Amino acid sequence: MAKLRAAIEKKVKFVAGGTIFQCEGTQCVAALPNSRTITLEACKQLSRRFGAIESLGDARRSLSAEKLATCNGSRA
């Protein structure tokens, strides 16, 4: 799941990290997570589409604060 810093207005399906994310409000949930879902590249893809990402991860692992900062800095 990705937590967005700013809410989006309507439901959106978006492909990032090799899976489909279903996004609504401030959350994007991966339909079928895989090994590329919680990666810097997936974060960058989500960030370019939805703006800054607060967190990206699941119950077992998450993207580090350093990688989140890199991800959010790549939106330019």
C-alpha positions as CSV (number, residue, x, y, z in Angstrom):
1,M,0.0,0.0,0.0
2,A,1.1,3.5,-0.8
3,K,0.0,6.4,1.4
4,L,-0.2,9.7,-0.6
5,R,0.6,13.0,1.0
6,A,-2.4,14.7,-0.8
7,A,-5.8,13.1,-1.5
8,I,-6.9,12.5,-5.0
9,E,-10.5,13.4,-6.0
10,K,-11.6,10.2,-7.7
11,K,-10.8,6.5,-7.8
12,V,-8.0,5.7,-10.2
13,K,-6.3,2.5,-11.3
14,F,-2.6,2.9,-12.1
15,V,0.2,0.5,-13.0
16,A,3.4,0.8,-11.0
17,G,6.0,-1.7,-10.0
18,G,4.5,-4.3,-12.3
19,T,1.1,-4.4,-10.6
20,I,-2.1,-2.5,-10.7
21,F,-2.7,-0.1,-7.8
22,Q,-6.3,1.0,-7.0
23,C,-6.1,4.5,-5.6
24,E,-8.7,6.5,-3.7
25,G,-8.3,9.4,-1.3
26,T,-4.8,9.1,0.2
27,Q,-4.3,5.4,-0.4
28,C,-3.2,3.2,-3.3
29,V,-3.5,-0.5,-2.8
30,A,-1.7,-3.0,-5.0
31,A,-4.1,-5.6,-6.3
32,L,-1.5,-8.4,-6.8
33,P,1.8,-7.3,-5.1
34,N,5.0,-8.8,-6.5
35,S,8.7,-8.4,-5.8
36,R,8.8,-5.0,-7.7
37,T,5.9,-3.5,-5.8
38,I,7.8,-2.0,-2.8
39,T,10.7,-0.5,-4.7
40,L,12.2,2.9,-5.4
41,E,11.1,2.6,-9.1
42,A,7.5,1.8,-8.2
43,C,7.5,4.8,-5.7
44,K,8.9,7.1,-8.4
45,Q,6.1,6.0,-10.8
46,L,3.4,6.6,-8.2
47,S,5.0,10.0,-7.2
48,R,5.1,11.2,-10.8
49,R,1.4,10.5,-11.1
50,F,0.0,11.4,-7.7
51,G,2.6,13.7,-6.0
52,A,4.5,13.1,-2.8
53,I,4.4,9.6,-1.2
54,E,4.2,9.4,2.6
55,S,4.9,5.6,2.8
56,L,5.1,2.5,0.6
57,G,5.0,-0.9,2.1
58,D,3.0,-3.7,3.7
59,A,3.0,-5.5,7.1
60,R,6.4,-7.2,6.4
61,R,8.5,-4.5,4.8
62,S,8.5,-0.9,3.7
63,L,10.5,1.6,1.7
64,S,13.1,3.4,3.9
65,A,12.9,7.1,4.7
66,E,16.0,7.7,2.6
67,K,14.4,6.0,-0.4
68,L,11.1,7.9,0.1
69,A,13.1,11.1,0.1
70,T,14.8,10.1,-3.1
71,C,11.5,9.1,-4.6
72,N,9.8,12.3,-3.8
73,G,12.8,14.4,-5.0
74,S,12.5,12.7,-8.4
75,R,9.2,14.4,-9.3
76,A,10.8,17.4,-11.0
